[in-house]
Amino acid sequence: MLSPRGRFHFHGDPIGLPLRHDRQMQTWTGPRDQGARHQSEVNFPPARCLFSDNAVLPTSLPRCSMSGKTASCYCGQLRIEVQGEPLGIGICHCLACQQRTGSVFAALASFSAPYAVVGTATEFVRTGDHGSQFRFRFCPVCGSTVFHTEEGEDSRVSVAVGAFADPTFPPPRVSVYEHRRHAWVNLPAAMARYDTDPA
């Protein structure tokens, strides 16, 4: 898993942690608390508009120009705008990412703050192989995972590459958890590869 710091940090394979559900609505006010919540819904505050003037938007969303890159869920309810070039782009084949995405690997790009989020997200917190906790945000309407952060690390965000819906997005440079890669998945020979966590 590409950590929000721009290097790879693996969530690894599922370790069977019990989950607690907290359905109470919360308002985003800054860094998330360090509690043991594993699932909750968060309403993000109104932020600057994230879509360009020619974007196809639900009628309830405003139109304006954007200067960064915007990723969104399928229905457009949850959106994140990032600035600048990615710090790192990679794919992860761990079983947790396969289950989380419903695909055979996760493709992620890490960006520096600042970033802006609009919409309501359901959150899921997962503990990685080395004890770090990662907070995944996905749309409670269509279910698309859009982005995640590492607990205690507010200066970076990792965004699902597919959420940009941009076939010209730069290719991944690193592939991790190669020992979990499906045999039929072929990757460029020049890509850096790691069997597990390179850290």
NUVEX-783925 format. One record per residue (C-alpha): x, y, z; residue number from 1. Coordinates in steps of 0.25 Angstrom, whole numbers. Each point is the difference from the previous one (the first is absolute). Layout:
<pts>
[pt [X Y Z] NUM],
...
</pts>
This chain:
<pts>
[pt [0 0 0] 1],
[pt [6 14 -4] 2],
[pt [0 8 13] 3],
[pt [-4 14 0] 4],
[pt [15 3 2] 5],
[pt [3 -3 -14] 6],
[pt [7 -13 3] 7],
[pt [-6 -14 1] 8],
[pt [-6 -5 13] 9],
[pt [-8 -13 0] 10],
[pt [-13 -2 6] 11],
[pt [3 -15 -2] 12],
[pt [-9 -12 0] 13],
[pt [-13 0 9] 14],
[pt [4 -3 15] 15],
[pt [-14 -2 5] 16],
[pt [-2 12 9] 17],
[pt [-14 1 5] 18],
[pt [-7 12 -5] 19],
[pt [-9 10 8] 20],
[pt [-10 8 -8] 21],
[pt [-3 15 4] 22],
[pt [-12 5 -9] 23],
[pt [0 14 7] 24],
[pt [2 11 -9] 25],
[pt [12 9 2] 26],
[pt [5 13 -5] 27],
[pt [14 1 -5] 28],
[pt [7 11 8] 29],
[pt [15 -4 -2] 30],
[pt [9 -12 3] 31],
[pt [-9 -12 3] 32],
[pt [0 -5 14] 33],
[pt [9 -12 4] 34],
[pt [-12 -8 5] 35],
[pt [-3 -15 -4] 36],
[pt [-11 3 -9] 37],
[pt [0 -9 -13] 38],
[pt [-12 5 -7] 39],
[pt [-7 13 0] 40],
[pt [-6 11 -9] 41],
[pt [6 14 -1] 42],
[pt [-6 12 -6] 43],
[pt [11 9 -6] 44],
[pt [-2 14 0] 45],
[pt [-3 9 -13] 46],
[pt [13 2 -7] 47],
[pt [4 7 -12] 48],
[pt [-6 -6 -13] 49],
[pt [7 -12 -5] 50],
[pt [-5 -1 -14] 51],
[pt [3 7 -13] 52],
[pt [-11 8 -7] 53],
[pt [-2 -11 -11] 54],
[pt [-1 -12 10] 55],
[pt [-13 -8 1] 56],
[pt [-5 2 14] 57],
[pt [-12 -4 8] 58],
[pt [-10 12 0] 59],
[pt [3 3 15] 60],
[pt [15 2 -2] 61],
[pt [6 14 -4] 62],
[pt [8 3 -12] 63],
[pt [13 7 0] 64],
[pt [14 0 -5] 65],
[pt [11 -9 6] 66],
[pt [15 1 1] 67],
[pt [3 -13 5] 68],
[pt [-3 -15 -3] 69],
[pt [-14 -5 5] 70],
[pt [-3 -14 3] 71],
[pt [-15 -4 4] 72],
[pt [-8 -12 3] 73],
[pt [-9 -6 -12] 74],
[pt [-12 8 4] 75],
[pt [8 13 3] 76],
[pt [-5 2 14] 77],
[pt [14 -2 6] 78],
[pt [11 8 -6] 79],
[pt [15 4 3] 80],
[pt [8 10 -7] 81],
[pt [15 -1 1] 82],
[pt [11 10 -5] 83],
[pt [13 -3 -7] 84],
[pt [7 -13 -5] 85],
[pt [-2 -13 7] 86],
[pt [11 -3 10] 87],
[pt [-1 -15 -4] 88],
[pt [-8 -9 -8] 89],
[pt [-1 -15 2] 90],
[pt [-8 -12 1] 91],
[pt [-2 -10 12] 92],
[pt [-4 -15 -2] 93],
[pt [-2 -3 15] 94],
[pt [-13 -7 3] 95],
[pt [-5 11 8] 96],
[pt [0 9 -12] 97],
[pt [-6 -10 -9] 98],
[pt [-12 -2 10] 99],
[pt [-1 15 2] 100],
[pt [0 4 -15] 101],
[pt [-7 -13 -5] 102],
[pt [11 0 -10] 103],
[pt [13 -8 -1] 104],
[pt [8 12 4] 105],
[pt [-1 14 5] 106],
[pt [6 12 -8] 107],
[pt [3 12 9] 108],
[pt [7 14 -2] 109],
[pt [5 8 12] 110],
[pt [-1 15 1] 111],
[pt [4 11 9] 112],
[pt [-9 8 8] 113],
[pt [-8 9 -2] 114],
[pt [-11 -7 -6] 115],
[pt [-15 3 1] 116],
[pt [-12 -10 2] 117],
[pt [-14 2 -2] 118],
[pt [-12 -10 3] 119],
[pt [-3 -11 10] 120],
[pt [10 -11 2] 121],
[pt [-2 -13 8] 122],
[pt [13 -4 6] 123],
[pt [7 -13 3] 124],
[pt [13 -1 8] 125],
[pt [10 -11 -2] 126],
[pt [12 -4 7] 127],
[pt [12 -3 -9] 128],
[pt [11 -10 1] 129],
[pt [9 9 8] 130],
[pt [-11 6 10] 131],
[pt [-3 13 -8] 132],
[pt [-15 3 -1] 133],
[pt [-6 4 -14] 134],
[pt [-13 7 -1] 135],
[pt [-7 -3 -13] 136],
[pt [-11 9 -5] 137],
[pt [-11 -5 -9] 138],
[pt [-13 5 -5] 139],
[pt [-12 -5 8] 140],
[pt [-9 2 -13] 141],
[pt [7 -8 -11] 142],
[pt [11 -7 9] 143],
[pt [12 5 -8] 144],
[pt [13 1 8] 145],
[pt [6 14 -3] 146],
[pt [12 2 9] 147],
[pt [7 -3 13] 148],
[pt [9 6 11] 149],
[pt [9 -5 10] 150],
[pt [-4 3 14] 151],
[pt [9 11 6] 152],
[pt [6 4 -14] 153],
[pt [-9 12 -5] 154],
[pt [10 5 -10] 155],
[pt [-3 -11 -11] 156],
[pt [-11 -7 -6] 157],
[pt [-1 -13 -9] 158],
[pt [-11 1 -11] 159],
[pt [-5 -12 -8] 160],
[pt [5 2 -14] 161],
[pt [-13 -5 -6] 162],
[pt [-7 11 7] 163],
[pt [6 10 -9] 164],
[pt [-6 -6 -12] 165],
[pt [11 4 -8] 166],
[pt [7 -10 -10] 167],
[pt [12 9 -2] 168],
[pt [3 0 15] 169],
[pt [15 -4 2] 170],
[pt [3 -15 1] 171],
[pt [4 -6 13] 172],
[pt [15 -1 3] 173],
[pt [0 -10 11] 174],
[pt [-8 -14 3] 175],
[pt [0 -5 14] 176],
[pt [-5 -13 6] 177],
[pt [4 -7 -13] 178],
[pt [-1 -14 7] 179],
[pt [-15 2 0] 180],
[pt [-1 5 -15] 181],
[pt [-9 -8 -8] 182],
[pt [8 -8 -10] 183],
[pt [-7 6 -12] 184],
[pt [3 14 4] 185],
[pt [12 5 -9] 186],
[pt [8 13 4] 187],
[pt [10 8 -7] 188],
[pt [14 -6 2] 189],
[pt [6 13 4] 190],
[pt [-10 1 12] 191],
[pt [7 -1 14] 192],
[pt [-6 -12 7] 193],
[pt [0 -5 14] 194],
[pt [-6 -13 5] 195],
[pt [-5 6 13] 196],
[pt [4 13 8] 197],
[pt [12 7 -5] 198],
[pt [2 8 12] 199],
</pts>
